[in-house]
């Protein structure tokens, strides 16, 4: 950053009772600060349209959404035969809310 860098701030307000503040704040904070990002590997020589035309890009392993207390950390294809790395994070303390 230098003197001419513009800083943009996003502020959100959650209005609820005090005992519900953590339950609402943590999931919203994770979505705001860690949005999902689509990335392409270095070995691919084409553009994104070629990628979608060459590979099966629709996959629905879950019937329902993840519970509110679970955050998806990593979903990555491994360079081995059709294996995937899946990392999940429990965002509340044990016994808290859920």
C-alpha positions as CSV (number, residue, x, y, z in Angstrom):
1,X,0.0,0.0,0.0
2,X,1.1,3.5,-0.6
3,X,-0.5,7.0,-0.1
4,X,-2.7,6.7,-3.1
5,X,-4.2,3.3,-2.3
6,X,-7.9,3.5,-1.8
7,X,-9.2,1.5,1.2
8,X,-12.7,0.2,0.9
9,X,-14.5,-1.0,4.0
10,X,-17.6,-3.2,4.2
11,X,-19.6,-2.9,7.4
12,X,-22.6,-5.0,8.3
13,X,-24.9,-4.7,11.3
14,X,-26.6,-7.6,12.9
15,X,-29.5,-6.7,15.2
16,X,-30.5,-9.4,17.6
17,X,-30.3,-10.4,21.3
18,X,-26.9,-10.6,23.0
19,X,-27.0,-14.4,23.4
20,X,-27.4,-14.8,19.6
21,X,-24.6,-12.5,18.5
22,X,-21.9,-15.2,18.1
23,X,-24.3,-17.5,16.4
24,X,-25.0,-14.9,13.7
25,X,-21.7,-13.1,13.5
26,X,-19.3,-16.0,12.9
27,X,-20.9,-17.5,9.8
28,X,-21.5,-14.0,8.3
29,X,-17.9,-13.0,9.0
30,X,-16.6,-16.1,7.3
31,X,-18.6,-15.5,4.2
32,X,-17.6,-11.9,4.0
33,X,-13.9,-12.4,4.6
34,X,-13.4,-15.7,2.8
35,X,-15.5,-15.7,-0.4
36,X,-15.4,-18.8,-2.6
37,X,-12.9,-18.5,-5.4
38,X,-12.7,-20.5,-8.6
39,X,-9.0,-21.2,-9.6
40,X,-7.5,-22.9,-12.6
41,X,-4.2,-24.9,-12.4
42,X,-0.9,-23.8,-14.0
43,X,-0.8,-26.7,-16.5
44,X,-3.9,-25.6,-18.4
45,X,-3.1,-23.8,-21.6
46,X,-6.6,-22.8,-22.7
47,X,-9.1,-20.3,-21.4
48,X,-11.9,-20.9,-18.9
49,X,-14.4,-21.6,-21.7
50,X,-12.2,-24.4,-23.0
51,X,-11.9,-25.8,-19.4
52,X,-15.7,-26.0,-18.9
53,X,-16.1,-27.6,-22.4
54,X,-13.4,-30.2,-21.7
55,X,-14.3,-31.4,-18.2
56,X,-17.4,-32.3,-16.2
57,X,-17.9,-29.3,-14.1
58,X,-21.1,-30.1,-12.4
59,X,-21.0,-32.2,-9.2
60,X,-23.5,-32.4,-6.4
61,X,-22.1,-34.6,-3.6
62,X,-24.3,-33.0,-0.9
63,X,-28.1,-33.4,-0.7
64,X,-28.4,-30.6,1.9
65,X,-26.2,-27.6,2.7
66,X,-23.5,-27.9,5.4
67,X,-24.8,-27.1,8.9
68,X,-24.2,-23.5,10.1
69,X,-21.5,-24.6,12.5
70,X,-19.4,-26.2,9.8
71,X,-17.1,-24.2,7.5
72,X,-15.6,-25.5,4.3
73,X,-11.8,-24.8,4.5
74,X,-10.5,-26.7,1.5
75,X,-12.0,-28.6,-1.5
76,X,-9.1,-29.5,-3.8
77,X,-8.5,-32.1,-6.5
78,X,-5.3,-34.0,-5.8
79,X,-2.9,-35.0,-8.6
80,X,-3.6,-38.7,-8.0
81,X,-6.4,-40.7,-9.6
82,X,-9.7,-38.9,-8.8
83,X,-9.0,-38.1,-5.2
84,X,-10.2,-34.9,-3.5
85,X,-8.9,-33.2,-0.3
86,X,-11.8,-32.0,1.8
87,X,-11.1,-30.0,5.0
88,X,-13.9,-28.8,7.3
89,X,-13.8,-26.6,10.3
90,X,-16.2,-26.5,13.3
91,X,-16.6,-22.7,13.9
92,X,-18.0,-22.8,17.5
93,X,-16.7,-24.2,20.7
94,X,-17.9,-27.7,21.8
95,X,-21.4,-27.6,23.0
96,X,-21.9,-24.0,21.9
97,X,-25.3,-23.5,20.1
98,X,-25.5,-26.8,18.2
